[in-house]
């Protein structure tokens, strides 16, 4: 429970930080811009009007930059620069580099790059969390990240050869400290099924099954 409370507290603090950032800068600046435009609308001086429009354009441009900065922090930059499949490969490469004794195999050529943006983020974060769990808690030597198409579903899995799940735990159980709640929420946002089970031969298998409806316009 201590881990769960700490995680939820961290999530709430992050939400407050974003809300404060948007309120203190973006919202305040947009309110100032509204007042500026209101005053400008009452002027009959062409020169003042032209200068005011130019200044307003500058304010809008500045706010676009601020919002882009915030969006970049909230959405992994790798998704925009590399695409989903390559971003997951890079995530796996970094995970392997973080623990020199752990090898990470990544086979995600079937991971489409044209998913809706929110779905890309959800899949990326779930894989990221599963990798982190395996590295920090499983005591494993090998991790395999894989994406396959099964019928109309996209199936993404992360498997390790570590200590596995507790014998008394049900197949779909994971302790809150392993990030179950956050992963589950992201899976729910996809309309996907997220499961944990003992991997054959030992270790843990995390599987995300995304139905066709969650795969965007390319789904049939």
C-alpha positions as CSV (number, residue, x, y, z in Angstrom):
1,X,0.0,0.0,0.0
2,X,2.9,2.4,0.7
3,X,4.1,2.0,-2.9
4,X,0.5,2.5,-4.2
5,X,0.1,5.7,-2.2
6,X,3.4,7.0,-3.3
7,X,2.6,6.3,-7.0
8,X,-0.9,7.9,-6.8
9,X,0.6,10.9,-4.9
10,X,3.2,11.3,-7.7
11,X,0.6,11.2,-10.4
12,X,-1.5,13.8,-8.6
13,X,1.5,16.0,-8.1
14,X,2.3,15.7,-11.8
15,X,-1.3,16.7,-12.7
16,X,-1.1,19.7,-10.3
17,X,2.2,20.8,-11.9
18,X,0.7,20.7,-15.4
19,X,-2.4,22.6,-14.2
20,X,-0.3,25.2,-12.5
21,X,2.0,25.6,-15.5
22,X,-1.0,26.0,-17.9
23,X,-2.7,28.4,-15.4
24,X,0.3,30.6,-14.6
25,X,1.6,31.0,-18.1
26,X,-0.7,29.9,-20.9
27,X,-4.0,30.9,-19.4
28,X,-2.8,34.2,-18.0
29,X,-1.1,35.1,-21.3
30,X,-4.2,34.3,-23.3
31,X,-6.3,36.4,-21.0
32,X,-3.9,39.3,-21.5
33,X,-4.1,38.7,-25.3
34,X,-7.9,38.8,-25.1
35,X,-7.8,42.2,-23.3
36,X,-5.2,43.5,-25.8
37,X,-7.5,42.5,-28.7
38,X,-10.5,44.0,-27.1
39,X,-8.7,47.4,-26.7
40,X,-7.4,47.1,-30.3
41,X,-10.9,46.6,-31.6
42,X,-11.8,50.1,-30.4
43,X,-9.0,51.9,-32.2
44,X,-9.6,53.9,-35.4
45,X,-5.9,54.6,-36.0
46,X,-4.7,52.5,-38.9
47,X,-1.1,52.7,-37.8
48,X,-1.9,51.7,-34.2
49,X,-4.2,48.9,-35.5
50,X,-1.4,47.5,-37.8
51,X,1.1,47.6,-35.0
52,X,-1.3,46.0,-32.6
53,X,-2.1,43.1,-34.9
54,X,1.6,42.5,-35.3
55,X,2.1,42.5,-31.5
56,X,-0.9,40.1,-31.2
57,X,0.6,37.8,-33.7
58,X,3.8,37.8,-31.7
59,X,1.9,36.8,-28.6
60,X,0.1,34.0,-30.4
61,X,3.4,32.7,-31.8
62,X,4.9,32.7,-28.3
63,X,2.0,30.8,-26.9
64,X,2.3,28.2,-29.7
65,X,5.9,27.7,-28.7
66,X,5.0,27.3,-25.0
67,X,2.3,24.7,-25.8
68,X,4.6,22.8,-28.1
69,X,7.1,22.7,-25.3
70,X,4.5,21.3,-22.9
71,X,3.2,18.8,-25.5
72,X,6.7,17.6,-26.1
73,X,7.2,16.9,-22.4
74,X,3.9,15.1,-22.2
75,X,4.2,13.1,-25.4
76,X,7.5,11.2,-25.9
77,X,9.5,13.1,-28.5
78,X,10.7,9.8,-30.0
79,X,7.2,9.0,-31.2
80,X,7.3,12.1,-33.4
81,X,10.9,11.8,-34.6
82,X,11.1,8.0,-35.0
83,X,7.6,6.5,-35.2
84,X,6.2,4.0,-32.8
85,X,8.1,0.9,-33.9
86,X,11.5,2.6,-33.9
87,X,10.7,4.4,-30.6
88,X,10.0,1.1,-28.9
89,X,13.3,-0.3,-30.4
90,X,15.1,2.7,-29.0
91,X,13.3,2.1,-25.6
92,X,14.5,-1.5,-25.6
93,X,18.1,-0.4,-26.6
94,X,18.2,2.0,-23.7
95,X,16.8,-0.6,-21.3
96,X,19.6,-3.0,-22.3
97,X,22.1,-0.2,-21.8
98,X,20.8,0.5,-18.4
99,X,21.6,-3.0,-17.2
100,X,24.7,-4.4,-18.9
101,X,23.9,-7.9,-17.7
102,X,20.4,-8.0,-19.3
103,X,19.9,-8.6,-23.0
104,X,16.7,-7.1,-24.6
105,X,15.5,-8.6,-27.9
106,X,13.0,-6.4,-29.7
107,X,10.9,-7.7,-32.6
108,X,8.2,-5.0,-33.3
109,X,8.2,-4.8,-37.1
110,X,4.4,-5.4,-37.0
111,X,3.9,-2.3,-34.8
112,X,2.1,0.2,-37.0
113,X,3.2,3.8,-37.1
114,X,-0.2,5.2,-38.2
115,X,-2.1,4.6,-34.9
116,X,-3.9,7.5,-33.3
117,X,-1.5,9.6,-31.3
118,X,-3.0,8.8,-27.9
119,X,-2.9,5.1,-28.7
120,X,0.8,5.4,-29.6
121,X,1.5,7.0,-26.3
122,X,-0.5,4.4,-24.4
123,X,1.4,1.5,-26.0
124,X,4.7,3.1,-25.6
125,X,4.2,3.9,-21.9
126,X,2.9,0.3,-21.2
127,X,6.0,-1.2,-22.8
128,X,8.2,1.3,-21.0
129,X,6.6,0.4,-17.6
130,X,6.8,-3.4,-18.3
131,X,10.5,-3.0,-19.2
132,X,11.1,-1.0,-16.1
133,X,9.4,-3.6,-14.0
134,X,11.4,-6.4,-15.5
135,X,14.7,-4.6,-15.0
136,X,14.1,-3.5,-11.5
137,X,12.1,-6.3,-10.0
138,X,12.4,-9.5,-12.0
139,X,16.1,-10.3,-11.5
140,X,16.1,-11.4,-15.1
141,X,18.9,-11.9,-17.7
142,X,16.8,-11.7,-20.8
143,X,13.8,-9.7,-21.9
144,X,11.9,-10.0,-25.2
145,X,9.6,-7.3,-26.6
146,X,7.4,-8.4,-29.4
147,X,4.5,-7.2,-31.5
148,X,2.4,-9.4,-33.8
149,X,-0.9,-9.3,-35.6
150,X,-3.3,-12.0,-34.4
151,X,-6.4,-11.9,-36.6
152,X,-7.6,-8.3,-36.4
153,X,-5.8,-7.7,-33.1
154,X,-2.5,-6.1,-32.4
155,X,-0.7,-8.1,-29.6
156,X,2.3,-6.5,-27.9
157,X,4.2,-8.5,-25.3
158,X,7.1,-8.1,-22.9
159,X,8.5,-11.3,-21.5
160,X,11.3,-11.8,-19.0
161,X,13.1,-14.9,-17.6
162,X,13.2,-13.6,-14.1
163,X,11.7,-14.7,-10.8
164,X,8.1,-14.7,-12.0
165,X,5.0,-13.9,-10.2
166,X,4.2,-15.1,-6.6
167,X,2.8,-18.6,-6.6
168,X,-0.3,-17.5,-4.7
169,X,-1.0,-14.6,-7.1
170,X,-3.8,-15.0,-9.8
171,X,-2.7,-15.0,-13.4
172,X,-3.8,-11.4,-13.9
173,X,-2.3,-10.0,-10.8
174,X,0.5,-7.6,-10.3
175,X,1.4,-5.7,-7.2
176,X,0.6,-1.9,-7.2
177,X,4.3,-1.1,-6.9
178,X,4.8,-2.6,-10.3
179,X,2.6,0.0,-11.9
180,X,-0.5,-2.1,-12.5
181,X,-2.9,0.8,-12.1
182,X,-1.3,3.1,-14.5
183,X,-0.8,0.3,-17.1
184,X,-4.4,-0.8,-16.7
185,X,-5.7,2.8,-17.2
186,X,-3.7,3.2,-20.4
187,X,-4.9,-0.2,-21.7
188,X,-8.5,0.8,-20.9
189,X,-8.1,3.9,-22.9
190,X,-7.3,1.7,-25.9
191,X,-10.2,-0.6,-25.3
192,X,-7.4,-3.2,-24.9
193,X,-6.9,-6.3,-22.7
194,X,-3.9,-6.2,-20.5
195,X,-2.7,-9.4,-18.7
196,X,0.1,-10.8,-16.7
197,X,0.9,-14.5,-16.4
198,X,3.7,-16.9,-15.6
199,X,5.9,-17.3,-18.7
200,X,6.5,-20.8,-19.9
201,X,9.9,-21.9,-18.5
202,X,9.8,-19.2,-15.8
203,X,9.5,-15.4,-15.6
204,X,6.6,-13.1,-16.4
205,X,4.7,-12.4,-19.6
206,X,2.9,-9.1,-20.0
207,X,0.5,-9.0,-22.9
208,X,-1.4,-6.1,-24.4
209,X,-4.1,-7.1,-26.9
210,X,-5.4,-4.1,-28.9
211,X,-8.6,-4.8,-30.9
212,X,-9.0,-3.6,-34.4
213,X,-11.2,-0.7,-33.1
214,X,-8.2,0.6,-31.2
215,X,-5.9,0.6,-34.1
216,X,-7.2,3.6,-35.9
217,X,-8.3,4.2,-39.5
218,X,-6.2,1.3,-40.9
219,X,-8.3,-1.3,-39.0
220,X,-10.9,-3.2,-41.0
